[in-house]
């Protein structure tokens, strides 16, 4: 047996190659490691770049509060308050406190200006949700009825909210504005002009006038009665048209009445000039009969008719239509 001399190096040995267990079915396919995720820098002109830089120092809880508050105030169209929200968070204020503080800012008060008017009038302010819901109802009413878009503004909504005009009341006012403007015949518009409500101001008058809604309805009825007279080449005073409106005369009734008056009036004037012993029958008399339901006016017309019959002893009924026939042949009012 060969012996190794002291000091002589021993034979070299190759370290064994470790054997690793192979998965069933052969070695696993090679999969390169995914590249590291690198945050993409914001473009230089991105408005959020500075804000992201400022948020970098905020703890996660404050970031969440910022995201919630900014989203909420964005729905109010108050995204301009984002820097203020951030400043309050950096100063250690909580979300509830920040919400209260933001309500004192000029931007918030301008956005909910209707509430500021309500405060001055001693009315209860609306919550933001109520305020926005009321605005949405206003917007829908205006657009569905084709009202001039210049009424579709936050400042107009604020005025209505400040005056406590509910969507139901606005619906009534919108209906009147449409009836008095886009749906009105020229004669009604003409009569409104004579009452001092000019054509370009009609919608605004019914939508914004301080007069209570029932009084506005009377004004519309008055204009319709006056317009019915104009349609038949007659005129009626503002006092009389308002009195008939207050008595409940409708537009359709006024149209029927003034058509009858227009047919009867020429004969009534002629006979009144002949039979001076009888009370004269003029437009005012016929208005009182057919619009005012006046028994006295009806009696005056009937007496004039009787005077005609007595004078002509039936001849007028043969050779021409008598006043009695003329007035009774027209459908009743």
DAURWO-V895119 format. One record per residue. N is the residue number from 0. PHI is phi as a letter, one per 20 degrees, with the letter a starting at -180 (none if undefined). OMEGA is omega as a letter, one per 20 degrees, with the letter a starting at -180 (999 if undefined). NEAR is the number of other ideal C-beta (glycine too) atoms within 8 Angstrom. Layout:
[[N	PHI	OMEGA	NEAR] [N	PHI	OMEGA	NEAR]]
//
This chain:
[[0	none	a	2] [1	f	r	3] [2	d	a	4] [3	e	r	6] [4	f	r	5] [5	f	a	4] [6	n	r	3] [7	e	r	6] [8	f	r	2] [9	f	r	5] [10	f	a	3] [11	f	r	4] [12	c	r	4] [13	e	a	4] [14	f	a	4] [15	f	r	4] [16	e	a	4] [17	f	r	4] [18	d	r	4] [19	d	a	4] [20	f	r	4] [21	e	r	6] [22	f	r	7] [23	g	r	4] [24	n	r	3] [25	o	a	5] [26	f	r	5] [27	f	r	5] [28	f	a	4] [29	f	r	4] [30	c	r	5] [31	f	r	4] [32	f	r	4] [33	f	r	4] [34	f	r	4] [35	f	r	4] [36	f	a	4] [37	d	r	4] [38	f	r	4] [39	e	r	4] [40	f	r	4] [41	f	r	8] [42	g	a	6] [43	g	a	5] [44	e	r	4] [45	f	a	7] [46	f	a	6] [47	e	a	7] [48	f	r	10] [49	f	a	7] [50	f	r	11] [51	f	r	9] [52	f	a	7] [53	f	a	10] [54	f	a	10] [55	g	a	6] [56	e	a	4] [57	e	r	11] [58	f	a	5] [59	g	a	6] [60	f	r	6] [61	f	r	9] [62	f	r	10] [63	f	r	8] [64	f	r	12] [65	f	a	13] [66	f	a	8] [67	f	a	9] [68	f	a	12] [69	f	r	11] [70	f	a	8] [71	f	a	8] [72	f	r	13] [73	f	r	9] [74	f	r	7] [75	e	a	11] [76	m	a	7] [77	c	r	11] [78	f	r	8] [79	f	a	5] [80	e	a	12] [81	g	r	10] [82	f	r	7] [83	f	r	9] [84	g	a	14] [85	f	a	12] [86	f	r	8] [87	f	r	11] [88	f	r	13] [89	f	r	8] [90	e	r	6] [91	n	r	4] [92	f	r	8] [93	e	a	6] [94	f	a	8] [95	f	r	6] [96	f	r	9] [97	f	r	14] [98	g	r	9] [99	f	a	8] [100	f	a	10] [101	f	r	13] [102	f	r	8] [103	e	a	7] [104	f	r	10] [105	g	a	5] [106	f	a	9] [107	f	a	13] [108	f	r	11] [109	f	a	7] [110	f	a	10] [111	d	a	13] [112	f	r	12] [113	f	r	14] [114	f	r	12] [115	f	r	10] [116	f	r	13] [117	f	r	14] [118	g	a	9] [119	f	a	6] [120	e	r	8] [121	m	r	4] [122	e	r	7] [123	f	a	4] [124	f	r	7] [125	e	r	12] [126	f	r	6] [127	g	a	8] [128	f	r	6] [129	f	a	8] [130	f	a	13] [131	f	r	10] [132	f	r	8] [133	f	r	12] [134	g	a	11] [135	f	r	8] [136	f	r	10] [137	g	a	13] [138	g	a	10] [139	f	a	8] [140	f	a	13] [141	f	a	12] [142	f	r	9] [143	f	a	6] [144	d	r	10] [145	m	r	6] [146	f	a	14] [147	g	a	5] [148	g	a	6] [149	f	r	5] [150	e	a	11] [151	e	a	9] [152	c	r	7] [153	f	a	9] [154	f	r	7] [155	f	r	10] [156	f	r	13] [157	f	r	12] [158	f	r	11] [159	f	r	11] [160	f	r	16] [161	f	r	13] [162	e	r	7] [163	m	r	8] [164	e	a	8] [165	f	r	6] [166	g	r	9] [167	f	r	6] [168	f	r	9] [169	f	r	14] [170	g	r	9] [171	f	a	10] [172	f	r	13] [173	f	r	14] [174	g	r	9] [175	f	r	12] [176	f	r	15] [177	f	a	12] [178	f	a	9] [179	e	a	16] [180	c	a	10] [181	f	a	5] [182	e	a	6] [183	e	r	12] [184	f	a	7] [185	g	a	6] [186	f	r	11] [187	f	r	13] [188	f	r	14] [189	f	a	10] [190	f	r	14] [191	f	r	13] [192	g	a	10] [193	f	r	8] [194	e	r	11] [195	n	r	5] [196	d	a	9] [197	f	a	7] [198	g	a	7] [199	f	a	4] [200	d	a	8] [201	f	a	14] [202	f	r	12] [203	f	a	8] [204	f	a	11] [205	f	a	14] [206	e	a	12] [207	c	a	6] [208	f	a	7] [209	f	a	2] [210	f	r	7] [211	g	a	5] [212	g	r	9] [213	g	r	6] [214	f	r	8] [215	f	r	13] [216	f	r	10] [217	f	r	11] [218	f	r	10] [219	f	r	12] [220	f	r	12] [221	g	a	14] [222	f	r	16] [223	f	r	12] [224	f	r	16] [225	f	r	17] [226	f	r	16] [227	f	r	14] [228	f	a	14] [229	f	r	12] [230	f	a	10] [231	d	r	10] [232	m	r	5] [233	c	r	11] [234	c	r	6] [235	c	a	9] [236	f	r	6] [237	f	a	9] [238	f	a	6] [239	f	a	10] [240	f	r	15] [241	f	r	10] [242	f	r	9] [243	f	r	14] [244	f	r	12] [245	f	r	7] [246	e	r	9] [247	n	r	5] [248	f	a	11] [249	e	r	8] [250	f	a	10] [251	f	r	6] [252	f	r	10] [253	f	r	15] [254	f	r	10] [255	f	a	10] [256	f	a	14] [257	f	r	13] [258	f	r	10] [259	f	a	13] [260	g	a	14] [261	f	r	10] [262	f	a	8] [263	e	a	14] [264	g	a	12] [265	g	r	6] [266	f	r	9] [267	f	r	15] [268	f	a	10] [269	f	a	8] [270	f	r	13] [271	f	r	13] [272	f	r	6] [273	e	a	6] [274	d	a	10] [275	f	r	6] [276	f	r	4] [277	e	r	11] [278	f	a	7] [279	f	r	7] [280	d	a	13] [281	c	a	10] [282	g	r	8] [283	f	r	7] [284	f	a	14] [285	f	r	16] [286	f	a	15] [287	f	r	11] [288	f	a	12] [289	e	r	10] [290	d	a	13] [291	e	r	11] [292	l	a	6] [293	e	r	8] [294	f	r	6] [295	f	r	7] [296	f	r	13] [297	f	r	9] [298	f	r	8] [299	f	r	13] [300	f	a	15] [301	f	r	9] [302	f	r	10] [303	f	r	16] [304	f	r	12] [305	f	r	9] [306	f	r	12] [307	f	a	14] [308	f	a	13] [309	f	a	7] [310	f	a	7] [311	d	r	10] [312	l	r	6] [313	n	a	7] [314	f	a	7] [315	f	r	11] [316	f	r	9] [317	e	a	5] [318	e	r	4] [319	b	a	4] [320	f	a	7] [321	f	r	12] [322	f	r	12] [323	f	r	11] [324	f	a	9] [325	f	a	12] [326	e	a	11] [327	e	a	6] [328	f	a	6] [329	e	r	10] [330	g	a	4] [331	f	a	3] [332	e	999	7]]
//
